[in-house]
């Protein structure tokens, strides 16, 4: 299902149902898990800084994440590891992470609000897919913020174990620093091996000719 006519951030989608906003982060990264969050906000709750997490400053994301956790009726984080991404593919792993987040909610929602065009139904709960939903509905924006702050913190921890890849700033995305480290040091146990054609093409783009081992 796809929503039509949503042009601004709203505090809720329905008036009577218990809604959970769901979003994930990390699909396009070369390393690390894909992380999803599910959030049930009180009806009518809204914060003026709510938006797609990528458009919110890191400082504001942290402040919002704290407030969301304190005021939400329920919230949860779900992950799918880099290994599961390799086994399932990134799309299915994203749905798995969302399902794991939704499963932890208490109470269970009566409507799921999903950021994006498609979703695999969870436990027969009705869902509404909303393209760009993290910039349209408060619950999805809240989920986006929780997922990003959680994943960023995890990648910052990994950065101390694997210096040189720039994960403290790029959190696993294919930046020049990250690509240079892959070229010079190879991949880590946290890289997504099924992304190796993408890795190789990116490294080639940056004119790095040394072979990368994916063993």
Phi and psi in degrees as a GROMACS rama.xvg file:
@    title "Ramachandran Plot"
@    xaxis  label "Phi"
@    yaxis  label "Psi"
@TYPE xy
-130.329  139.476  UNK-2
-83.6944  145.837  UNK-3
-124.714  145.298  UNK-4
85.273  2.03959  UNK-5
-81.8798  117.394  UNK-6
-122.786  -2.10538  UNK-7
-149.089  160.567  UNK-8
-65.5805  126.391  UNK-9
-119.644  153.556  UNK-10
-78.6363  -20.7462  UNK-11
-160.208  163.96  UNK-12
-103.299  -39.7707  UNK-13
-121.068  160.121  UNK-14
-88.9225  -28.9718  UNK-15
-108.941  -22.9822  UNK-16
-88.4069  151.307  UNK-17
-77.1378  112.711  UNK-18
-103.782  142.434  UNK-19
-122.236  124.59  UNK-20
-82.8523  140.219  UNK-21
-133.42  136.046  UNK-22
-153.414  160.556  UNK-23
-131.673  159.774  UNK-24
-135.935  153.377  UNK-25
101.508  7.1886  UNK-26
-59.7936  -42.1738  UNK-27
-89.4273  4.42545  UNK-28
-74.7633  157.587  UNK-29
-91.7719  -14.9077  UNK-30
-146.269  157.593  UNK-31
87.8051  175.049  UNK-32
-80.5246  166.64  UNK-33
-95.7483  133.771  UNK-34
-121.057  134.273  UNK-35
-122.048  156.262  UNK-36
-133.414  149.88  UNK-37
-128.84  133.816  UNK-38
-137.326  130.803  UNK-39
-107.327  113.777  UNK-40
-96.7914  153.162  UNK-41
-59.6672  143.804  UNK-42
-58.0948  130.995  UNK-43
87.0177  -8.45856  UNK-44
-70.4447  138.678  UNK-45
-156.451  148.292  UNK-46
-129.83  133.951  UNK-47
-62.6646  -19.2207  UNK-48
-89.0125  -5.13753  UNK-49
-58.971  133.265  UNK-50
-171.587  175.912  UNK-51
-48.5399  129.065  UNK-52
-57.8229  -28.4972  UNK-53
-69.1586  -18.387  UNK-54
-97.7392  -1.05283  UNK-55
-103.055  137.799  UNK-56
-64.73  152.14  UNK-57
-53.739  -41.0847  UNK-58
-62.4701  -46.2929  UNK-59
-67.6848  -34.6892  UNK-60
-60.0122  -43.951  UNK-61
-65.3749  -41.8517  UNK-62
-63.8005  -43.4257  UNK-63
-66.2241  -40.2156  UNK-64
-60.4022  -41.7637  UNK-65
-62.2073  -45.0251  UNK-66
-66.616  -41.7622  UNK-67
-59.466  -45.6602  UNK-68
-63.7594  -32.5964  UNK-69
-78.1621  -36.5563  UNK-70
-103.892  -17.0718  UNK-71
-65.3069  146.951  UNK-72
-64.6338  -39.627  UNK-73
-158.732  149.311  UNK-74
-152.32  154.719  UNK-75
-158.181  155.127  UNK-76
-115.187  137.658  UNK-77
-128.624  147.631  UNK-78
-131.002  153.557  UNK-79
-127.609  125.511  UNK-80
-72.4243  167.591  UNK-81
-59.6763  -33.293  UNK-82
-66.028  -43.5557  UNK-83
-66.6684  -34.6904  UNK-84
-60.4662  -43.9939  UNK-85
-64.9479  -35.0196  UNK-86
-76.8737  -38.1969  UNK-87
-101.785  -33.3332  UNK-88
100.076  158.682  UNK-89
-67.4885  -33.7848  UNK-90
-66.7644  -50.2836  UNK-91
-65.7819  -35.174  UNK-92
-65.6575  -34.5836  UNK-93
-64.1042  -43.5261  UNK-94
-63.3542  -39.4742  UNK-95
-61.0063  -44.4003  UNK-96
-61.67  -41.7078  UNK-97
-63.2276  -45.0459  UNK-98
-59.501  -40.1789  UNK-99
-65.3534  -35.682  UNK-100
-69.1113  -46.6446  UNK-101
-61.1241  -40.2382  UNK-102
-57.3782  -30.5264  UNK-103
-82.5995  -11.0256  UNK-104
-70.6286  139.717  UNK-105
-143.105  112.143  UNK-106
-74.7845  162.216  UNK-107
-74.229  140.42  UNK-108
-72.5131  159.073  UNK-109
-102.691  -9.90647  UNK-110
-150.402  133.594  UNK-111
-105.96  130.676  UNK-112
-108.192  111.047  UNK-113
-107.398  129.883  UNK-114
-77.3642  121.296  UNK-115
122.738  175.533  UNK-116
-85.8553  -19.5734  UNK-117
-140.641  158.081  UNK-118
-160.761  151.854  UNK-119
-97.9893  122.101  UNK-120
-54.5679  144.451  UNK-121
-115.922  121.33  UNK-122
49.2706  35.4603  UNK-123
63.8565  14.3619  UNK-124
-77.2571  127.787  UNK-125
-58.0067  146.631  UNK-126
-137.738  155.474  UNK-127
-127.429  118.908  UNK-128
-88.5902  131.541  UNK-129
-132.338  109.422  UNK-130
-65.6182  127.865  UNK-131
69.4788  26.4945  UNK-132
-62.4973  -26.4985  UNK-133
-69.5592  -11.1064  UNK-134
-110.099  12.0103  UNK-135
-126.75  -33.7998  UNK-136
-125.993  135.792  UNK-137
-59.8682  -42.163  UNK-138
-65.1065  -36.8875  UNK-139
-71.8123  -40.5296  UNK-140
-59.5818  -41.4579  UNK-141
-62.3145  -42.274  UNK-142
-63.7344  -40.3244  UNK-143
-59.9912  -42.8682  UNK-144
-67.1188  -44.3967  UNK-145
-65.3721  -41.6717  UNK-146
-63.9928  -43.1073  UNK-147
-69.6728  -43.8621  UNK-148
-64.4556  -36.5114  UNK-149
-66.7391  -48.0895  UNK-150
-67.6611  -40.8584  UNK-151
-59.3656  -43.2704  UNK-152
-62.0858  -40.3279  UNK-153
-64.5479  -44.1625  UNK-154
-68.128  -31.8729  UNK-155
-64.6234  -36.8661  UNK-156
-65.1924  -44.1708  UNK-157
-63.2295  -29.9746  UNK-158
-60.782  -30.0746  UNK-159
-73.1954  -26.3717  UNK-160
-85.8957  -26.9499  UNK-161
-129.153  73.2699  UNK-162
-67.4608  153.745  UNK-163
102.477  -21.606  UNK-164
-87.1514  -8.80622  UNK-165
74.6741  21.4737  UNK-166
-67.7212  -16.4666  UNK-167
-67.5981  -20.0433  UNK-168
-120.493  -41.1123  UNK-169
-89.1423  -8.80616  UNK-170
45.2299  30.4584  UNK-171
105.533  -6.30831  UNK-172
-75.7926  162.622  UNK-173
-83.8331  64.4803  UNK-174
-79.2041  165.619  UNK-175
-55.1035  -40.0575  UNK-176
-63.085  -44.0589  UNK-177
-63.6256  -46.032  UNK-178
-64.8079  -38.6184  UNK-179
-62.9973  -39.8713  UNK-180
-66.6896  -39.2632  UNK-181
-61.9456  -42.2527  UNK-182
-63.1686  -40.5684  UNK-183
-85.7141  -35.1395  UNK-184
-114.694  -11.5614  UNK-185
84.423  -175.678  UNK-186
-88.8526  161.824  UNK-187
-100.433  172.658  UNK-188
-63.6245  -12.2496  UNK-189
-98.2777  -1.11744  UNK-190
-76.9953  150.191  UNK-191
-85.493  107.585  UNK-192
-67.422  -28.3289  UNK-193
-72.0535  -9.07708  UNK-194
-89.0117  7.88342  UNK-195
-60.462  -35.0934  UNK-196
-61.8553  -38.5191  UNK-197
-65.8967  -42.552  UNK-198
-59.931  -47.0634  UNK-199
-64.7553  -41.0937  UNK-200
-66.6722  -37.1092  UNK-201
-67.4311  -43.8064  UNK-202
-63.5521  -40.5988  UNK-203
-61.5843  -38.0357  UNK-204
-60.0329  -36.1743  UNK-205
-87.89  15.3254  UNK-206
59.5282  42.7198  UNK-207
-108.146  117.798  UNK-208
-105.5  -7.38654  UNK-209
-69.0173  130.929  UNK-210
-60.5242  146.114  UNK-211
-105.859  131.131  UNK-212
-85.3103  128.75  UNK-213
-114.844  26.4535  UNK-214
